[in-house]
Amino acid sequence: MPSHEDLSAAAPWVQLSTNAEDWATADPDLLRTLFSRTQWIRSFEEYVLELAGQGLVHGPAHSSIGQEAGAAGSILPLRSDDFVNGSHRGHHQFLAKAFGHVTLAKSGSLPELTQDVREVLRRTLAEICGLADGFCRGRGGSMHLQWREAGAMGTNAIVGGGVPQAAGFAFNQKRSGTDAVTVTYFGDGAVNIGSVLESFNLAAAWKLPVCFFIENNQYAVSTPVAAATAETRVSARGPGFNIPSWRVDGMDALAVHLAMTEALEHMRAGNGPTIIEADLYRYFHQNGPYPGSAFGYRDKAEEKLWRDRDPLLQLREHLLARELCTEAELQGVADEVDQVMKDIGDALLEPVPDGKPGQRRIIGSLWPDPGFVDVGIRGDLSELESSRYEELDTYDGELAERKFIDVVSDVMARRMETDESVIVLGEDVNGLKGGTNGATKRPLELFPDRVLGTPISENAFAGLGGGMALDGRFRPVVEFMYADFMWVAADQLFNQVAKARHMFGGDNDVPFVLRSKLAAGTGYGSQHSMDPAGVLTTAPGLRVVAPSTPFDYVGLMNTAMACNDPVVVLEHVDLYAAVGTAPVDDLDYRIPVGKAAVRREGSDLTVISYLSMVGHCAEALDQVPEVSADLIDLRWLDRASIDWDTIEASVRKTNRVLIVEQGAIGTSYGRWLADEIQLRLFDWLDAPIERVTGAEASPSISKVLERAAIARTEEVVAALRAVTTS
């Protein structure tokens, strides 16, 4: 018979509860502050629901009524340099962090509703209503609240979407040598999401000072916890990642505060992440002013059981029992904040002309100007104003023939030499003597502590890089081994990194660089061979650059690294082994954003391409000398950066266009480009725009089928010859 031995987790998992003695000996000012902040949040939320019920909140109003103790208790011991972020239900956490930033402890009495606190309430309500004076200028609304100065780094409408970024904030805090921490808030539904579990693992492996605070409010919309997971005590995930975990009654503000105090001691000592699960209850439905019982997934008896344990009521009872406050004083706190909310509302609203009695609307002058709609999608590039720009045909430095991949490695090392904030991270970047292709060879030799190999968890480390960039103390260079892996991390790339600047008001720099290779033709098959350009360039906020020569790689990568927008740098594996002209020792010049290169000049046709297909186009033109063509290497592919001046000048001369790309027709970049050229330059075209693409199918493993699926020189030759006969 086999033997069996009980195993125990390496990390503790405990239930923390308070008793009468804890309440009797708790610091009086602590209890007064917990009560006041909880009441301020409760009154704020009740007023938001009042406005929502009148149709004055456009979009959802995810109230936290019933859950205030989790935020008030956990955030009270935080400092301004500690960070928080959260989910779509984040008003209470945002307010609690902002209150902590603007109020000072006052001994012996209830905290005052100062002008600074009133301003927090006013601007938060303005944001939820979508007004120009909100914290995010009306763009964030209920679900995207950010005030960086207070350490409130942004709430997030994608369930679990903000958790990887919190790991990035914590990485920066640790790397900067501080004892500051990050707390990321999410619900029971998010516990089962891959990006959250990936972040648990990464944070534990790297000992990051991040607290994963789970607000277990019993329902993910209408799905009860027991229907979503077999282990309903969701903090049980912690020991599996060697993360110390606490489970606590989230209706008990003191218990939450004590649990967070213990977790902070662990994190500030450099011992890594923690998990706190607060068992609590939202009184209302997922959003809006109606209880869950109105929708049939809860009953009124259940709701009453939880309301009887109301966190505000508990705090009130203990303050009265210890004679720390009078009934009149406590009621005065509620009355004062209720009046403040009414006054704030009165300043935002006006009667509807000819409307029903009492009917109001937002004052028109408070809305954002419609012209603000696209402002702040990306930055103004002022950070590049002092750049030294070079092009190969005018460069007067020493040149030599160099292998493309060696230039990739050397320019990254140079940037790490001149900028200590640059951190490289990705799978295997710190192994194999320079990653899978040698791109990190030189950085690894010179700066091994800044070349960080990650677990195989693209969502987690891409999001961690996004958090690093949002905080700004470090500049991440994230490497994806293959471009196809972008779709594994699509939420972090498209919903988070690309949208962050605009979503939070337009001023938030996101200096994030993603490097990835295209590998069509290498035999790696459908899931390692795509060209992502056609999809990437649909995302507002991303800049996309595609170097085709070693000289250009230096200048374009340097520009990407200096840019305060997120930049995706596409590299083709066919180019890595190629040899081309590059500087011998000058690795500091840049190439401007939005500047294409004309590789050849002609009069019959404008050929437009990028990456390795530029070389294939040149080969094809050599084979069809009867076609005289401009060959434009786009270099910058995104909508904001494309060089329309160069394209227009060429089309006005040739009156005919051929767009060449290698990848599948379904995700074609050329389709968008052709449409845009036709819209802009229709009057100068003498024929329909022609295109060379791959097949509809993704490349297969079979050498023959793979070749049939992608475009190379032969397909361009055929297209050029077709031009001469039409």
PEURQUI-V206133 format. One record per helix or strand of 3 or more residues. SS is the DSSP state (a for helix, b for strand). FROM is the first residue (numbers start at 1). LEN is the number of residues. If there is no record, write none. Layout:
BEGIN
SS_FROM_LEN / SS_FROM_LEN
END
This chain:
BEGIN
b_13_4 / a_20_6 / a_28_26 / a_68_8 / b_83_4 / a_91_12 / a_115_14 / a_148_3 / b_152_4 / a_163_13 / b_182_6 / a_188_5 / a_194_12 / b_210_7 / a_225_4 / a_234_7 / b_244_6 / a_253_16 / b_274_6 / a_292_4 / a_300_8 / a_311_11 / a_327_22 / b_349_3 / b_360_3 / a_364_3 / a_370_3 / a_382_3 / a_392_3 / b_399_5 / a_404_15 / b_422_5 / a_441_6 / a_448_3 / b_451_3 / a_458_14 / b_475_6 / a_483_5 / a_490_8 / a_500_4 / b_513_6 / a_533_4 / b_543_4 / a_550_13 / b_567_6 / a_573_4 / b_579_5 / b_597_4 / b_605_5 / a_612_12 / b_629_5 / a_644_11 / b_657_4 / a_665_3 / a_669_16 / b_690_3 / a_703_7 / a_713_12
END
